[in-house]
Amino acid sequence: MAKQFDSIAPDHRAFIEAQHMFFVGTAAAEGRVNISPKGMDSLRVLGENRIVWRNMTGSGNETAGHLKQINRITLMWCGFEKRPMIMRAYGSARTLHPRDEDFDALNALFPDEIGARQIYDVQVDMLQTSCGYAVPYFDHVGERDTLKKWAQDRGNEGVSAYWAEKNQKTLDGLPTDVLGDGNDA
């Protein structure tokens, strides 16, 4: 049975921090809904209603474009290994790019990585849990290092060039502000 909460309780936080993977959902007023899996060491619970996650460079940049249009976001975790639960955090998010004043302070919460594209500072207004009884068991074998190696091979300049080529617009043509120079507007 689903239950709603107005904040992240210690038990919720423990569940979130035990997960190796989470999903991010966003959408603009029109166009495609995006659901993206996230891993690596990229998420921190900073309070009863605050979560930050660091978004690494990827093939798309849907979350940034969607949040520029409509500031709503859902984060979801599934208990694949032990505890059968699905948890969703609903809220809004402030998008921070490496050029923004607060980026460095929040980025310092995570291991140093080339390719950190945005940090999303999520204000949670509702948390919902449900049973997760139909979620299958999966064993966590480990993190992939493919994205890390990809960014290291390119270096900061190569990653920035990738942003310019591939990350300025969403699938539906919405600007993402990844460069912050007006070229993706």
N, C-alpha and C positions, 0 to 999 in steps of 0.2 A: 504494500500500500504506500503510495506517495505521501511524503510529508514535506511541508514548506517551513523554512526558517528565515528570520530576518537578519541573521548574522552567521558567521563561521564559528562554530563551537570547537573546543579542543579535540573532540572525537572526529569531527569533520576534517580538521586540519591534519590530524594524524593519518586519516585515510588518504587525503590529497598527497601528502608528503611520501606516502608509501608507494604511490603509483609511478610506473616508469614511462607512462604515456598519457597524454590527454588530447582532447579534440577541441578545436575552436570553430564556432559558427558565427557568421555574419552575413548580412544582406543589405543591399541598397533598396530603395523604394521599388525599383524595377530591375529586371535582369536576373542573373543566376544567384542562387544561395550558395555560399561557400562553406564547406566543412573540411577542416584541415587537421591531420594528425600532427602532433608535436611530441618530441622526445628531447633527448640530451638533458643536460642540467640547466633547464631554462625557466623554471617557475619558482616563485617564492610567495608564501602567504605572509603578508606584513601586518595583518591585523584582522579584526573581526569582520571587516567589510572591505578589505583591500588585498588584492593579489597583483603581483607584477610578473610578467613573463617577457623574456627576451626572444625576439624573432630573428632567426638567422636568415641570411640570403637564401632564396629559393627560386624555383622556376616561375612562380607567380607572386603577386603582391596584393591579393584580394582584400585581406583584412584592412590594410591601410586605406584603400580606395573606398571600401564600404563605410568605414568609420568616418571618413570625411563627409559622406552623404547623410548618414543616419548613425548616430552614436548609440549603438546597442550591440551587445556581444554576449555570447553564451560560451562558457567553458564546460566541458564534460569529461568525467573520469568513469572508467568501468573497472570493477574489481575482477580482473582476469585470473589472479593467482590464488587468493584465499577467500576473503570476505566477499560474498555476493551482493554487490551494491552498484547502483548507477547514481552518480551525483552530478548535478548541474548547478553552475553559478551563473545567474543572470545579472546583467548590469550594463554599465557604460565604461568607456575607456579613453584615457588621454594617450595619444600617440606621441612618442618621443623619438626623434631621429638623432644620430650622432652629433649633429650640429646644435641641438637644443641644450639649454642650460642644465637641466636636471638629468640628462642622459648619463653622464659620467658617474654620478653618484649612484644611480640605480644599476648601471652596468657593473660597478664594482662588487655587487652582490653575487656575481657569477664568475666562473673561471674565465680568464682572458682568452678571447677567441677573435680571429679575423673573421669578418663577415657578419658581425652583429648589425642588423639593418634597422630595427626598431625595438623599442621597449614599450609595452602596453601596460599602463598603470590602470588597473581595472577596479572600479568602485562597484562592489557587489550589493545589489538591493534585495535579492532573494536567492536562497539556496534551496534546492529541492533534492531529496533522496528518494530512490525507489529500489525495489528488491533486487533486481539484477539476477534473478534465479535462472533466466534463460541465457545469460552471458556465459559462453564456454570458458573452460580453463585454458590458459596459455602459460607456458613457462617462459620467463624472461631469461634469455641467454646472454645478452649484453648489448651495449650500445654499438651502433655502427660508427666508424670513423670516416666514412666516405665524404660527407659534407665538410668536415674539418680539413681533410687533406685537399679537397677541391679548393677551398678558400686559401689555404696555405700556399698551394701551387701558384695561385694567381696574385697573391699579395693584396695589399689595400688598394693599389691603383687598378689592378685587374678586376677586383670585386666592384669597385666604383664604375668601371667601364661596363660591367655586366648589368648593374643597376640601370645605367643609361640606355642600354640596348634592350633589356628584357623586363624591367620592373617599374616602368613609368606609368603604365595603364593597367587596369584590370581587364579581365576577359571581355567585359562589356564596354570597354573604352573609357572608364572613369579614371581621373587622375589620382595618383597615389602620393604625390609630394615627396617621393623618395630622394630627389635631388635638391629640392627646395630652391631651385633657381628659376622657376616659372616655365621651364621647358616641358614639364609634364602637366601643365594646367590646361 
